[in-house]
Amino acid sequence: MAGGRGVPRPLSAGSVPPVPYPERMRPLPADEQDEQTHELLGAVRIAGAPGAPTANIFATLVRHPGLFRRWLPFGGKLLAGKLPARDRELLILRTGWLCRAEYEWGQHKIIARAVEITEAEIERVKAGPDAEGWDPFEAALLRAAGELHHEAVIGDATWETLASRYDERQLIEVPMVVGHYHMVAFALNSLGVQLEPGVTGFDR
């Protein structure tokens, strides 16, 4: 595509995506935020403290306040849903890697560390489910994220493994989490949301 980004090629295991994407829509500056915006951002400010900075994802998406108001509780529910936190973050990290979403990857590395996913495991997510070191269930989680990304369905063998441990609500959440973080990745990449200072993305 002349003069712009074409369709990116699929990633090979461990290869580094050609990002960051250029900023197309900047976070809404504090001096342009009205009363409604302050209300919407109040619950998601870093550390929850008045006057604390707002993560760039929120300060950008709040430019569409009606959508932001409906989206935030849904995303929050998935982050506090029925999946174990470790499992959820493995799904999100794999999705962020496959979608070349450096902002998503960088923010969820922080969350992954907080739920005791090690640096070595975070790095191993890039290599996918067949990398040495995953137990069979964790491999199935990563495989589910890949199958949903490439085929839009979880395969029978992967589903059987997940169903051996998860109940119905957890099984519903797996494609919902992966699907939601695809949507978020599409927005982050297309709007060009940039990482905050001190937040690291893909290692290069």
Backbone bond lengths (Angstrom), bond angles and torsions (degrees), N, CA, C in turn:
res aa  C-N    CA-C-N  psi(-1)  N-CA   C-N-CA  omega(-1)  CA-C   N-CA-C  phi
1 M - - - 1.462 - - 1.518 107.93 -
2 A 1.311 117.79 112.53 1.453 121.79 -174.61 1.518 111.16 -64.38
3 G 1.335 115.00 136.05 1.456 119.79 174.39 1.504 114.72 76.39
4 G 1.325 120.35 10.44 1.457 120.82 -178.74 1.499 110.48 -164.32
5 R 1.321 115.82 -169.85 1.462 120.53 -179.94 1.515 109.83 -82.87
6 G 1.333 115.87 132.69 1.443 119.62 171.79 1.508 110.38 -85.77
7 V 1.324 115.80 -168.27 1.462 120.41 177.67 1.523 108.00 -76.53
8 P 1.340 119.20 122.05 1.465 120.68 -177.64 1.510 111.82 -67.72
9 R 1.326 115.21 148.29 1.459 120.31 176.52 1.521 110.49 -76.67
10 P 1.361 116.49 154.11 1.474 118.51 177.18 1.528 111.16 -59.02
11 L 1.336 115.55 148.75 1.461 120.67 179.25 1.523 110.88 -80.79
12 S 1.309 116.14 140.60 1.448 120.19 167.19 1.522 107.81 -86.58
13 A 1.322 116.79 160.13 1.462 120.66 -177.46 1.519 110.50 -56.86
14 G 1.327 115.82 124.95 1.446 120.66 175.47 1.512 115.12 82.76
15 S 1.333 118.86 -7.97 1.459 119.64 179.08 1.524 109.96 -73.12
16 V 1.322 116.52 151.90 1.455 120.80 -175.45 1.530 110.02 -95.25
17 P 1.324 118.35 125.32 1.459 120.76 -179.37 1.532 111.99 -61.35
18 P 1.342 117.16 147.13 1.464 120.73 -178.87 1.516 111.68 -80.70
19 V 1.292 116.72 73.77 1.452 123.35 -179.26 1.521 107.14 -128.35
20 P 1.302 123.07 174.13 1.458 126.76 11.01 1.530 113.23 -79.88
21 Y 1.316 113.94 157.22 1.449 120.27 175.13 1.529 108.78 -79.16
22 P 1.324 117.71 149.72 1.466 119.74 -179.59 1.520 111.60 -69.64
23 E 1.318 115.19 147.17 1.468 120.20 179.17 1.519 110.02 -69.24
24 R 1.306 116.03 123.16 1.461 121.79 177.33 1.523 112.17 -107.99
25 M 1.317 115.85 -26.27 1.467 120.70 -179.96 1.522 107.37 -139.90
26 R 1.296 117.39 116.18 1.458 120.44 -175.31 1.527 110.95 -81.52
27 P 1.332 117.30 155.17 1.466 120.16 173.22 1.528 110.41 -57.41
28 L 1.300 116.01 146.11 1.465 120.54 -179.27 1.528 109.22 -68.07
29 P 1.338 118.17 118.70 1.467 119.86 -178.41 1.524 111.83 -64.50
30 A 1.313 115.93 153.51 1.467 120.76 -177.99 1.517 112.11 -57.40
31 D 1.344 117.83 -36.52 1.459 120.03 -176.99 1.522 113.26 -76.74
32 E 1.342 117.02 -2.74 1.460 120.81 175.44 1.526 111.58 -109.36
33 Q 1.310 117.14 1.81 1.462 120.94 -178.09 1.519 110.40 -86.16
34 D 1.336 116.22 131.49 1.457 120.91 178.62 1.526 110.08 -96.40
35 E 1.313 115.80 -173.38 1.468 120.80 -176.64 1.525 111.60 -61.64
36 Q 1.339 116.61 -40.75 1.462 120.11 179.27 1.526 111.00 -63.55
37 T 1.326 115.81 -42.70 1.457 119.81 -179.76 1.518 110.98 -63.72
38 H 1.321 117.01 -43.52 1.465 120.89 178.41 1.530 110.64 -59.48
39 E 1.320 115.76 -39.66 1.466 119.52 179.18 1.529 110.69 -64.32
40 L 1.340 116.69 -45.44 1.457 120.82 -177.14 1.526 111.80 -66.75
41 L 1.319 116.33 -37.00 1.456 120.14 -177.69 1.525 113.32 -83.96
42 G 1.316 116.79 -12.80 1.460 119.93 -175.05 1.509 114.16 -58.30
43 A 1.345 116.49 -35.25 1.465 119.73 -175.81 1.517 113.27 -83.76
44 V 1.330 117.43 -9.06 1.467 118.81 -174.63 1.516 112.61 -121.12
45 R 1.318 117.72 12.07 1.456 118.98 177.44 1.521 109.83 -66.69
46 I 1.303 116.06 146.88 1.452 121.01 -179.90 1.519 109.44 -55.99
47 A 1.313 116.11 127.95 1.466 124.13 -178.21 1.520 112.40 67.66
48 G 1.354 117.66 2.89 1.446 120.83 178.36 1.510 114.63 65.47
49 A 1.321 117.42 17.08 1.461 120.93 -174.45 1.524 110.99 -97.15
50 P 1.332 118.47 137.45 1.455 120.66 175.88 1.525 110.27 -57.21
51 G 1.341 114.99 134.29 1.453 118.79 179.45 1.513 114.31 84.07
52 A 1.347 117.57 -8.87 1.462 120.35 177.88 1.520 109.06 -71.86
53 P 1.324 117.88 154.38 1.460 119.69 -179.63 1.521 111.95 -67.22
54 T 1.317 116.05 153.26 1.454 122.67 178.55 1.517 109.00 -101.82
55 A 1.319 117.35 136.93 1.458 120.73 177.08 1.526 109.46 -56.42
56 N 1.322 115.84 143.39 1.469 120.94 -173.99 1.519 113.13 -60.11
57 I 1.342 117.54 -32.77 1.462 118.86 178.23 1.525 110.85 -59.41
58 F 1.316 116.71 -44.52 1.459 120.09 -177.10 1.528 111.33 -73.18
59 A 1.323 117.05 -41.48 1.463 120.54 -178.87 1.523 111.56 -68.21
60 T 1.329 117.20 -19.64 1.464 120.55 175.67 1.524 111.21 -87.92
61 L 1.318 117.30 -49.91 1.460 120.07 -177.02 1.515 113.01 -67.88
62 V 1.318 117.82 -22.26 1.460 120.45 179.46 1.526 111.54 -68.47
63 R 1.319 117.34 -9.75 1.466 120.05 173.18 1.535 110.99 -61.79
64 H 1.338 116.25 -17.93 1.474 121.70 173.25 1.531 105.97 -113.88
65 P 1.330 118.18 78.32 1.472 120.48 -169.66 1.518 114.48 -60.66
66 G 1.340 117.97 -37.49 1.457 118.94 -179.27 1.512 111.89 -64.76
67 L 1.318 117.07 -41.78 1.455 121.14 177.53 1.527 111.13 -69.03
68 F 1.324 116.30 -42.20 1.465 121.55 179.99 1.520 110.54 -58.12
69 R 1.322 116.57 -42.67 1.470 121.01 -177.40 1.525 111.54 -61.82
70 R 1.338 117.25 -35.46 1.467 120.87 -179.39 1.527 111.74 -84.45
71 W 1.338 116.22 -34.52 1.470 120.16 -175.57 1.525 112.34 -71.81
72 L 1.327 117.31 -40.93 1.455 120.93 -171.86 1.533 113.17 -58.08
73 P 1.333 119.93 -46.35 1.474 118.31 179.29 1.526 112.99 -63.84
74 F 1.332 117.71 -33.88 1.454 120.07 178.47 1.524 111.05 -65.58
75 G 1.337 115.68 -48.00 1.455 118.89 177.19 1.514 112.07 -61.17
76 G 1.331 115.92 -39.12 1.459 120.11 178.61 1.516 112.30 -64.82
77 K 1.324 116.58 -36.74 1.470 119.93 178.39 1.518 110.92 -64.25
78 L 1.335 117.30 -40.70 1.463 119.76 179.28 1.527 111.43 -66.45
79 L 1.333 117.24 -32.88 1.461 120.77 178.28 1.528 112.13 -74.64
80 A 1.318 116.51 -16.23 1.465 120.63 178.08 1.522 109.13 -126.31
81 G 1.328 115.42 40.07 1.451 120.65 -175.73 1.517 113.19 -91.06
82 K 1.312 115.73 -150.11 1.462 121.95 -174.03 1.529 113.77 -92.90
83 L 1.329 117.45 -13.14 1.453 119.15 178.85 1.522 110.43 -75.58
84 P 1.323 118.76 141.71 1.467 119.60 170.62 1.528 109.59 -55.94
85 A 1.326 116.30 142.69 1.466 120.55 -174.58 1.525 111.81 -58.15
86 R 1.304 116.77 -39.84 1.465 119.92 179.39 1.531 110.83 -61.48
87 D 1.320 116.60 -45.96 1.462 120.67 -179.96 1.523 110.86 -62.17
88 R 1.313 115.52 -45.56 1.474 120.07 179.50 1.520 111.45 -57.51
89 E 1.330 116.44 -45.32 1.462 119.31 -177.02 1.522 112.34 -70.16
90 L 1.326 118.18 -32.00 1.461 119.51 173.62 1.527 110.41 -62.69
91 L 1.322 117.16 -42.54 1.460 120.95 176.92 1.533 111.38 -61.23
92 I 1.325 116.29 -43.99 1.461 119.99 -176.90 1.526 111.40 -69.75
93 L 1.325 116.61 -43.27 1.461 119.15 178.56 1.523 111.40 -60.79
94 R 1.321 117.20 -44.49 1.466 119.23 179.75 1.525 110.35 -63.65
95 T 1.315 117.08 -39.24 1.461 120.91 177.70 1.526 110.86 -64.32
96 G 1.322 116.74 -45.05 1.457 120.04 178.65 1.511 112.30 -60.94
97 W 1.329 116.78 -39.61 1.461 120.62 178.60 1.534 110.95 -66.22
98 L 1.328 116.57 -47.70 1.461 120.13 -178.90 1.526 112.21 -64.13
99 C 1.327 116.82 -32.59 1.468 121.42 -179.99 1.524 113.12 -86.92
100 R 1.332 117.41 1.44 1.465 121.93 -178.73 1.532 111.40 58.08
101 A 1.316 115.45 34.14 1.465 121.25 -175.91 1.520 109.04 -95.76
102 E 1.321 117.10 90.60 1.461 121.10 -174.21 1.521 111.83 -66.84
103 Y 1.322 117.26 -36.46 1.472 119.09 178.31 1.529 109.63 -63.76
104 E 1.314 117.11 -47.34 1.465 121.24 179.32 1.529 110.21 -59.63
105 W 1.317 116.28 -44.62 1.462 121.12 179.32 1.528 110.21 -61.06
106 G 1.321 117.56 -47.89 1.459 121.09 -176.58 1.515 113.03 -62.68
107 Q 1.322 116.90 -44.48 1.461 119.91 -179.21 1.525 111.19 -68.51
108 H 1.333 116.19 -37.84 1.464 117.80 -176.54 1.521 112.54 -83.30
109 K 1.310 118.50 -14.83 1.462 118.72 166.76 1.525 109.75 -61.55
110 I 1.320 116.66 -40.06 1.473 120.79 179.35 1.528 110.16 -62.62
111 I 1.324 116.19 -46.28 1.463 120.38 -180.00 1.527 110.20 -66.61
112 A 1.330 116.35 -39.37 1.473 120.00 179.99 1.522 111.05 -60.79
113 R 1.319 117.28 -43.62 1.466 120.06 178.04 1.526 110.54 -60.17
114 A 1.333 116.14 -37.64 1.464 120.44 -177.93 1.527 112.20 -67.74
115 V 1.332 116.97 -23.46 1.472 119.71 177.46 1.531 110.49 -104.51
116 E 1.326 115.49 24.03 1.466 123.96 169.98 1.527 113.81 67.83
117 I 1.320 116.75 33.81 1.456 120.97 165.31 1.523 106.34 -87.17
118 T 1.294 117.49 125.70 1.460 121.00 -172.39 1.527 111.41 -77.99
119 E 1.333 115.59 164.32 1.461 120.66 177.12 1.522 110.54 -60.16
120 A 1.334 116.51 -39.66 1.460 119.96 178.97 1.526 111.18 -63.79
121 E 1.327 116.89 -39.16 1.466 120.14 178.67 1.524 111.32 -69.24
122 I 1.325 117.28 -40.00 1.468 120.10 176.52 1.525 109.74 -58.46
123 E 1.323 116.17 -45.06 1.463 120.20 179.04 1.527 110.87 -64.21
124 R 1.337 116.42 -36.89 1.462 120.99 -177.86 1.528 112.36 -69.24
125 V 1.337 117.25 -25.60 1.468 120.82 176.87 1.526 110.35 -54.34
126 K 1.332 116.38 -36.07 1.465 120.38 -178.47 1.524 111.62 -59.82
127 A 1.318 116.73 -35.98 1.466 121.51 -177.31 1.517 112.32 -78.32
128 G 1.327 117.55 -18.05 1.451 120.64 173.77 1.509 115.28 92.70
129 P 1.331 115.89 -170.21 1.468 121.20 -170.64 1.522 114.79 -69.67
130 D 1.314 117.52 -20.54 1.464 119.34 -176.93 1.523 113.05 -90.44
131 A 1.337 116.88 0.25 1.462 119.98 177.90 1.526 110.12 -67.49
132 E 1.305 116.28 143.96 1.460 121.12 179.53 1.522 110.25 -67.24
133 G 1.322 116.68 134.65 1.457 120.91 175.92 1.518 114.80 121.91
134 W 1.337 117.75 -21.96 1.471 119.66 177.32 1.523 110.12 -79.11
135 D 1.334 116.22 143.32 1.458 117.32 169.58 1.532 107.69 -78.36
136 P 1.335 118.95 166.18 1.467 120.33 -174.44 1.525 114.07 -57.72
137 F 1.333 118.17 -34.86 1.457 119.51 -178.48 1.528 110.81 -72.76
138 E 1.320 117.17 -42.78 1.466 119.81 177.66 1.522 110.81 -63.28
139 A 1.319 116.64 -38.80 1.465 119.81 175.86 1.521 110.65 -60.76
140 A 1.332 116.36 -38.53 1.465 119.95 178.31 1.515 111.66 -65.28
141 L 1.326 116.89 -37.83 1.468 119.54 176.46 1.522 111.13 -60.43
142 L 1.320 116.42 -48.62 1.459 120.18 -179.91 1.528 110.78 -65.05
143 R 1.322 115.97 -36.50 1.458 119.62 178.33 1.533 110.27 -67.02
144 A 1.323 117.38 -38.75 1.465 120.80 177.28 1.523 110.75 -59.74
145 A 1.340 116.54 -43.98 1.464 119.75 178.73 1.522 110.66 -61.14
146 G 1.334 116.46 -40.93 1.457 119.50 179.28 1.515 113.01 -69.18
147 E 1.328 116.88 -41.25 1.464 119.90 179.03 1.522 111.12 -64.14
148 L 1.309 116.79 -41.55 1.466 119.42 177.03 1.522 111.17 -64.29
149 H 1.329 116.80 -39.56 1.466 121.10 -179.97 1.528 111.41 -64.11
150 H 1.325 116.24 -44.34 1.463 119.71 -172.88 1.527 113.89 -92.90
151 E 1.359 116.92 -32.58 1.463 120.21 -172.66 1.534 113.67 -118.69
152 A 1.327 116.90 -9.08 1.470 121.95 -179.22 1.523 112.84 64.96
153 V 1.337 117.06 24.39 1.457 120.84 176.22 1.529 108.02 -158.49
154 I 1.326 116.09 146.38 1.460 121.18 172.84 1.529 107.99 -83.12
155 G 1.319 116.77 128.52 1.459 120.96 -178.63 1.518 112.76 -68.55
156 D 1.324 115.59 161.68 1.464 121.06 -175.20 1.529 112.73 -59.69
157 A 1.324 117.16 -46.65 1.465 119.71 -177.29 1.528 110.94 -64.96
158 T 1.324 116.42 -40.22 1.468 120.36 178.91 1.523 110.14 -66.06
159 W 1.331 116.12 -43.21 1.455 120.70 178.71 1.527 111.16 -59.95
160 E 1.327 116.40 -43.21 1.463 120.09 -179.47 1.531 111.04 -60.15
161 T 1.330 116.51 -40.79 1.459 119.63 178.43 1.525 110.63 -65.20
162 L 1.315 117.60 -45.68 1.462 120.43 179.71 1.526 111.14 -63.46
163 A 1.330 116.46 -40.27 1.466 120.67 -177.95 1.522 112.47 -70.25
164 S 1.327 117.49 -15.94 1.464 119.96 177.65 1.524 111.79 -70.52
165 R 1.329 116.87 -17.22 1.463 120.73 -178.44 1.526 112.85 -123.25
166 Y 1.309 117.37 -35.26 1.460 121.30 -173.14 1.517 112.37 -88.45
167 D 1.336 115.44 148.69 1.458 120.06 171.40 1.531 109.04 -87.50
168 E 1.336 116.46 -177.56 1.464 120.76 -175.13 1.526 112.34 -59.96
169 R 1.324 117.04 -43.28 1.458 119.58 -177.77 1.525 111.00 -64.67
170 Q 1.305 116.38 -40.08 1.460 119.57 178.90 1.528 111.39 -67.12
171 L 1.322 116.67 -39.02 1.468 120.18 177.50 1.526 111.08 -63.45
172 I 1.312 117.07 -37.73 1.466 120.38 176.43 1.527 110.46 -64.32
173 E 1.324 115.71 -38.79 1.465 119.04 -175.65 1.522 113.14 -68.99
174 V 1.316 118.86 -28.04 1.467 119.65 -176.43 1.532 111.50 -57.98
175 P 1.341 119.85 -58.10 1.466 117.68 178.61 1.524 113.33 -67.64
176 M 1.331 117.66 -26.85 1.458 119.70 177.91 1.529 111.08 -67.74
177 V 1.333 116.99 -41.91 1.467 120.49 177.77 1.524 110.12 -64.34
178 V 1.325 116.20 -49.30 1.462 119.23 -178.71 1.532 110.52 -62.74
179 G 1.313 116.85 -42.88 1.465 120.10 178.73 1.514 112.47 -63.86
180 H 1.323 116.48 -42.27 1.463 119.77 179.99 1.516 110.95 -62.36
181 Y 1.321 117.00 -42.30 1.458 118.66 -177.35 1.529 112.53 -78.89
182 H 1.318 118.00 -15.23 1.464 119.37 164.07 1.526 109.53 -67.33
183 M 1.309 116.89 -48.48 1.460 120.69 179.51 1.527 110.89 -57.01
184 V 1.328 116.16 -45.77 1.458 120.69 179.65 1.529 110.28 -63.01
185 A 1.340 116.48 -42.99 1.463 119.96 178.83 1.519 111.23 -61.62
186 F 1.323 117.46 -41.80 1.463 120.13 179.20 1.529 110.36 -59.66
187 A 1.325 116.32 -43.43 1.467 119.95 -179.88 1.520 110.87 -67.54
188 L 1.334 117.39 -46.69 1.464 120.94 -178.86 1.531 111.31 -59.51
189 N 1.321 116.52 -46.32 1.458 120.45 -178.30 1.529 111.58 -68.22
190 S 1.323 116.56 -43.23 1.458 120.07 -176.11 1.523 112.61 -71.21
191 L 1.330 116.88 -36.45 1.468 120.74 177.80 1.523 111.69 -81.75
192 G 1.334 116.35 -17.07 1.464 120.09 -179.69 1.514 112.85 72.43
193 V 1.340 117.40 40.38 1.463 120.84 178.71 1.528 109.01 -66.86
194 Q 1.314 116.23 129.16 1.460 122.09 -174.01 1.526 111.44 -98.13
195 L 1.323 115.28 148.80 1.462 120.50 175.53 1.525 111.45 -63.83
196 E 1.311 116.09 146.58 1.463 121.28 176.08 1.526 109.35 -73.44
197 P 1.328 116.89 155.41 1.469 120.08 175.33 1.535 111.17 -54.41
198 G 1.317 115.61 132.91 1.460 120.41 178.58 1.512 114.39 90.88
199 V 1.341 117.88 -11.45 1.466 121.51 177.70 1.522 107.67 -95.90
200 T 1.317 116.94 122.74 1.461 120.50 -176.91 1.522 110.90 -94.17
201 G 1.323 115.25 146.95 1.460 120.56 179.23 1.503 111.35 -105.31
202 F 1.325 117.47 -131.33 1.453 121.84 176.93 1.513 109.12 -73.59
203 D 1.317 116.66 136.10 1.461 120.54 176.75 1.518 109.36 -72.41
204 R 1.346 115.64 136.75 1.458 120.07 -178.98 1.523 109.45 -127.78
